[in-house]
Amino acid sequence: MLALGEVMLRLDPGEVRIRAARRFAVHEGGGEYNVARAAAAVHGLRAGVVTALVDDEVGRLVEDLVLASGVDTRWVRWEQPGGPVPRRNGLNFTERGHGVRGALGVSDRARTAVAALAPGDLPWEEVLGGTRWFHTGGVFAALSPTTTETAARAMRTARALGVPVSFDTNFRRSLWAARGGQQAARATTRSLVTSCDVLIGSAWDLLPGTGALPGDDPAAARAAFEAGVARIRAVAPGVRVVATTRRLVRSASRNAWGAFAWSRSDGVHAVPGHDDLEVLDRVGSGDAFAAGLVAGLLRGDRLPDALERAVATGALAMTTPGDAAHGPLPATAVARRKDPAA
């Protein structure tokens, strides 16, 4: 599989606050890239990333981290430092949170190499010709007008080649602040998801007048999900699968974690997952969920089994520091409890 998106250097202060830190551990991460990484590290898929980096010491550090994670880098576009509009590599300082103190991210990603990526910068037929799955999402699409166009070109090319396409809506308010806010984000997402097969997200990310799933009422959450699927199908009739996570934050250290999904062939299914999941670092868990879903669908799982795999992969990602999930997936991580609302 291939993922198109930004790869940033994540600086982790450990158990202290960013403002009090004197040393940082480094990880690599990015909304779309994390899906490829978890697909490789947890599920053993051959995975690659399509991105752009500045060819400096930070860029080569990011490359080394990506390679160490088992993700192919042949489609990294390297930009030279300097030039009339100097580009740079993105940084992300992230506190994990604990107890009553939530996770906190401080991104430093202005004028990055990947934000300048344009549709004509890569030979998309060649890039996508040998892959079995293509993934991108709303974080990459939000970086700039050209990354929106690049995502659209890549998705259309993949569909034309018969490659399944997944898209994670992943709305980030800070990224859309200078581009028209949530209204513009929804319009852009609606235009992109017409070219996807698997949509990860909710109707709230596409359409006004919709809300997030109720966290503490499984039956109400299921009803809201079903209503959202109907609205999504009205604007993106080509979508074959819709999946969304359901999280109830009891504290930064304890979450309830599950999911809903729908497919044309299997209808709606729910996985209650974990009612009281211990959390070390929740960042990247939604991306790991997407990786588990993709891995299951690629292997021919029916939707209920693919959704179990997705929930388990997301839960696993919350047990280690950094954005990524680390395999293998313990058998005990796959919850087989029946949802009373199912």
Buried (B, 14 or more C-beta within 10 A) or exposed (E): BBBBBBBBBBBBBEEEEBEEBEEBEBBBBBBBBBBBBBBBBBBEBBBBBBBBBBBBEBBBBBBEBBEEBBBBBEBBBBBEEEEEEEBBBBBBBBBBBBEEEEBBEEBBBEEBBBBBBBBEBBEBEEBBEEBEBBBBBBBBBBBBEBBBBBBBBBBBBBBEBEBBBBBBBBBBEEBBEEBEEBEBBBEBBBBBBBBBBBBBBBBBBBBEEBEBBBBEEBEEBBBBBEEBBEBBBEBBEEBBBBBBBBBBBEEBBBBBBBBBBBBEEBEBBBBBBBBEBEBBBBBBBBBBBBBBBBBBBBEEBEBBBBBBBBBBBBBBBBBBBBBBBBBEBEEEBBBEEEBEBE
